[in-house]
């Protein structure tokens, strides 16, 4: 067995450091660690709001319309270097990533929080439903 030193991010909140210490010292199992993390995340559930996709700039809307009319429609390489086009696709990527990540964390919480904790599951399921409808 390797005896490697684990460096913990100093910006990690106290509860995170304590949970890592417990799992690394085998005071708790990985399953117990997941349950504790899920409860910790439950405290941040109010921050897990669905982010809408940005509005496409005119250049992108025209491209989509032309592509819809003609599947072989092509744009020049310069199109992809237009600042508003680059900014739009960067925002789409960031928002999509955030929404997918939040969905995965909600699913993680749902899996790891005791089913008897009805209020917690109601919060989680309501948010998952919003994500399903919006996504």
N, C-alpha and C positions, 0 to 999 in steps of 0.2 A: 504494500500500500504506500502511495506517495504521501509525503508529509509537506504539501505545498501550502504556502501562506496565501490566504485569501484577502485581497484588498477590498474593503467595503467603501463605497462612495460616501464621502463625508457629508454630502448634502442629503443623504437618505434620512427621512424622519426617524425619530427615536424608536417608534414602534417597529419600523422596518428593520432597523439594526438589531433590535431585541429578537425579532422573529428569526432573522438569519443566525444569530448567535445560538438560539435554541435548536434550530434544525442542524446546524453544523456540529453542535456538541451532543446531538442525538437525544436531547431532552424531549423533543417531539419528533414524530414521524413525518415523512413527506406529506402524507394525507392530512395530518393535523396542521401542518404548515399551510397547505392549500386552503383548508377550512378557515384558518386564522386570517390568511390573506384575503379571502372572499369577504369576511366580515369587515376587514379594514377597508376594502374597496367600497363596501356598502355605505360607509361614511362619506364617500365622495360621489355617490350616485347622482346627486343634484348637478354635478358638473358634466355629466354625460348627456349633453343635449345634441340632438340631431342637427347637423350643419347642412344647410341647403347648398346645392351646387351654385357656382357663380353664373351670372348671365353672360352669354357668349357675345363677344364683340361682333360688329357687323361683318367683318372679314370671315369669321368662323361661320356665322349664320349663312352667308352667301355660299361658302364652300359646301356646307351641309346640304343646302338647297340644290346646288349644281350636282352634287354627288348623288342625291336622291333621283334627279332627273336622268342622269347619265352615270351608270356605275363605273364607266371607264374614265370619268372626269379626273384630270390631274391638275395640280397646281405647281408652280415653279418652286424651286428650293428656297427662294427668297421669302415665300409665304411663311415658312416655318421660322423665319428670323424676324418677323414683324414683332416689335415689343408687346403689343396688345395680345397677339396670338400666343406668344411664349408665356406671358403672364397668365392668360386664361388657362392654358393647359397645366401650368404649374399649380394654379389654385385648384383645378379639378382634381389633380393628383393628391394634393394635400388634404382636401376635404374628404375625398373618397377613402384615403388611408385612415384618417381620424374616425370616420364613421364605421369602417370595418373593424378597427381596433376596439372601439367602444362596444360594438356588437359582440366581439369575441370575449371581452371582459365581462359583459352581462351574462353571456352563456356560461362562462367560468363560474361566476357567482351563483347562477341558478343551479349548476351541477354540485357545487360544494357547500351550499348553505342548506341546513336541515329543512326538509320539506314541511316539517311541522311549524316552521317559522313563517306563518302565512303572511303577516304584514311585509316581510322582506321580499317574499316571492311575488306578492302583488305589485310592489314597486318595480321589481326586476321585469316581470312579465308585461306590465304597462309600458315600460320603456322599450322592451323588445318589440312589442306590437307597434309602437310609433316608428321604430326603425324599419320594421317590415313594411308598413304602409308607405313610408317616405322613400324607402330604398328601392 
